[in-house]
Amino acid sequence: MTVPELLRGGWRRASIEHDDGVVDTTSTVLWLQLESKMVDVRLAADQPELAARGSLAACSLDDLQRLAASESSSGFTTCTAISEVDGVRTATAEWFTRGHGVAFQPVTAYPEPGLLEWNDDATVMIERAPSGAYVEEWHRIAATEAPLTHRVLDDGRELYRAGDVAVVVRDRPTPVPRAERLDTLIAEAGEDLDAIRALVDCEFSIGERQGNSLVITGSTLPWRTGEVLDVEL
């Protein structure tokens, strides 16, 4: 089942407002929507500070806890047909990740469908939780309408591409022990840093076109930022 064309391409989040009034405009959040498959990368504003660590092995417990805050995921999207009333276009989308893609968090913080609404030229999309838990504002990324492709690379990583933007995804080599939020699993691991590193050893790297290359502009492994993605366009 494919999603409406209005939803396809790359989207960058401008803001999220939670029902408690807290507003976040600083996190890096990018969503690539293909015909059905999707990838959603969510990085806290302070994560790039950890680039200097250079590797998971050099990360402290505090560093690992910060890395564990990501909500990145991949999988597929379903979406209703577009409805239009008085010139306002709306639809309802749902996302399926665990068991269908890679979930950085074993339990998502956003389990609800999304109520979507587009502005006149479809460059801005508002997403609302039916419960009122949050409102997100998304802006369409230029030059991401086509091609929309997904492929598995020779080393098992997955590449999602929407025009000039791509995301490489690599799952953990060691599966999480059970479906639970990472902060809980980390607390249970105590001072076992090797076990905690295994929990966050999961890569979502955003690559944006610079010339003929895709340069990483954000990653759940922050030290990869600035590298050229070793994939063909």
Summary of the structure (lengths in Angstrom):
residues: 233
radius of gyration: 17.6
end to end distance: 26.1
largest distance: 58.0
contacts: 700
relative contact order: 0.19
helix: 17%
strand: 41%
